[in-house]
Amino acid sequence: MSGAATIVLMWEARAVEGRGGELLEWARARSAELSREPARRELLRAPQDRVLVMTWWEGASYADDLPELPEPDATLITRPVHRWRFEAVG
């Protein structure tokens, strides 16, 4: 993978039972505080109090250092955050 592309970062966490709304609001606030504005951003939720944040970065390369959401406080989540990085294909 080389050259400029669209890179999509995915961040997924599972909240302690019953705290999914709190985790969603935490993720919304942290995604608004990124050091740069992504081309696109989506926040999603799923059963079991899971929250997913996806950000799209235009003109980036796979290896670029891109702003990512941090780990929430360990008392809010049931396991470490899962992170994935994808390159969009045409």
Phi, psi and omega per residue, in radians:
M1 nan 2.202 -3.139
S2 -2.606 2.895 3.113
G3 1.352 3.082 -3.123
A4 -1.350 2.484 -3.114
A5 -2.674 -2.937 2.964
T6 -1.861 2.118 3.118
I7 -1.867 2.359 3.118
V8 -1.996 2.164 3.063
L9 -1.767 2.328 3.096
M10 -2.054 2.331 -3.140
W11 -2.239 2.177 -3.093
E12 -2.359 2.331 3.125
A13 -2.409 2.703 3.082
R14 -2.036 2.149 -3.115
A15 -1.364 2.755 2.943
V16 -1.014 2.492 -3.064
E17 -0.849 2.270 3.116
G18 1.496 -0.045 -3.095
R19 -1.971 0.338 -3.139
G20 -1.035 -0.717 3.114
G21 -1.105 -0.694 3.114
E22 -1.145 -0.739 3.101
L23 -1.136 -0.704 3.105
L24 -1.047 -0.793 3.131
E25 -1.164 -0.652 3.074
W26 -1.061 -0.825 -3.127
A27 -1.140 -0.681 3.104
R28 -1.062 -0.807 -3.134
A29 -1.136 -0.784 -3.132
R30 -1.158 -0.633 -3.135
S31 -1.214 -0.443 3.088
A32 -1.374 -0.237 -3.102
E33 -1.777 0.135 -3.137
L34 -0.997 2.614 -3.072
S35 -1.173 -0.352 3.046
R36 -2.378 2.713 3.140
E37 -1.541 2.159 3.086
P38 -1.245 2.833 3.082
A39 -1.139 -0.535 -3.120
R40 -2.698 2.640 3.130
R41 -2.551 2.407 3.059
E42 -2.364 2.431 3.020
L43 -2.017 2.314 -3.119
L44 -2.323 2.759 3.061
R45 -2.301 2.795 -3.094
A46 -2.547 2.940 3.080
P47 -0.946 2.856 -3.126
Q48 1.165 0.517 3.072
D49 0.977 0.713 3.103
R50 -1.660 2.535 3.130
V51 -2.242 2.361 3.131
L52 -2.174 2.304 3.050
V53 -2.111 2.230 3.087
M54 -2.097 2.323 3.069
T55 -2.212 2.442 3.138
W56 -1.891 2.333 -3.096
W57 -2.176 1.853 -3.136
E58 -1.323 2.487 3.058
G59 1.253 0.313 3.131
A60 -1.713 2.812 2.988
S61 -1.912 2.817 -3.049
Y62 -0.963 -0.623 -3.063
A63 -1.541 -0.062 -3.109
D64 -1.031 2.590 3.037
D65 -1.446 1.827 -3.083
L66 -1.956 2.597 3.134
P67 -1.113 2.309 3.126
E68 -2.240 2.710 3.068
L69 -1.202 2.530 3.103
P70 -1.368 -3.138 2.992
E71 -1.342 2.356 3.002
P72 -1.217 2.931 3.047
D73 -0.995 2.424 -3.071
A74 -1.046 -0.393 3.130
T75 -1.337 -0.202 -3.129
L76 -1.658 -0.383 -3.036
I77 -2.093 2.771 -3.103
T78 -1.664 -0.232 -3.108
R79 -2.793 2.906 3.080
P80 -1.037 2.662 3.103
V81 -1.110 2.478 3.011
H82 -1.708 2.396 -3.136
R83 -2.287 2.431 3.069
W84 -2.365 2.671 3.105
R85 -2.275 2.253 -3.126
F86 -2.243 2.665 3.009
E87 -1.899 2.229 3.117
A88 -1.182 2.477 3.094
V89 -2.096 2.520 -3.095
G90 -1.496 nan nan
